[in-house]
Amino acid sequence: MTPDQVLAVVQSAVATVLELDPDSVGRETRFRADLQADSLALVEIVEIVEETLAPLARSGFHIDDEDLDALTTVGEAVDYAVSRL
């Protein structure tokens, strides 16, 4: 899966949970500062991303809680996901 395809997955998840236009979410968008996403919203976004990407990964796909806390931008989340697929 390409970074652009993973970006589309993350954009879609963010848009679904936060009720936004997916095109308004870019790689530089910050989850907390720009989107005002709280912990519950982030968990919901992660669940959607994990469910979407798991079938594409060799041994499933999971984002660890510690890693989630370190991801501040959409671009960081995309890079993290691509590196684990």
N, C-alpha and C positions, 0 to 999 in steps of 0.2 A: 504494500500500500504506500502510495507517495505521500509526502508531507502535505500537499494540497488536498488530498483525499482525507487525511486525518484532520486537517484544519476544518474541512466541511463537516465532519462528524462532530467535532468540538463545537463549532458554531451552531449546528443544529441543536445539540444538547443544551447549550446556553440559552438559545432562543426559546426552546420549549419550556425550560424551567423558569426563566425570567420574563417570559412573554415579550421578547424583543424580535426585531427583524434580524435574521442571521447575518445579513450584509453589514449590519452596524457593529459587528464584532470582528476585530482584526487581530493579527498576531501580537500587536503591541497593547491590546486592551488588557487592563489589569482587573482581575476578578473582584477584588474587594474595593479598591479605590475608584475604579471607573464604573463597575457594574453594581456596586453595593451588594455583592453576593455574600450572604451570611453562611455560617457553617452548614446549616441544613440544606441550603441551595447548592452549595459545593458538593455535598454528599450525593444529592439527587443528580447533579451533572455527571459526577464520576460514575454513578450506577449506569446511566445511559451510555456513556462512553465505553465502559467495561463490557456491557452487554453487546454493544455493536462491534467492538474490536475483538472480543474473545474468540469468535469462530475463525478469525483470520490469523491468530497467533498459534504457534506450534504447541505451546503448553498452556493455553488460556491467557487471559490478560487481566491484570489486577494492578491497581494503583494503591500502594501502601499509604497509610495515614501520615507517616512522617514525610513521605515524598509529597503528598498533597499539600501539606503545610508549607513546603518550600516552593511550590509552584505559584508564582505571583501573576504571570501573564499567560494569555492564551498561547502565545508562541512557545513559552517554556513547556506548557502542557503538551503541545503538539510534538515538540522535540523529544520529550520524555516518552510519549507513546510510540513514536517512530523508532526510537532506540530499543524498544522492547518487543517490537513485532517481528 
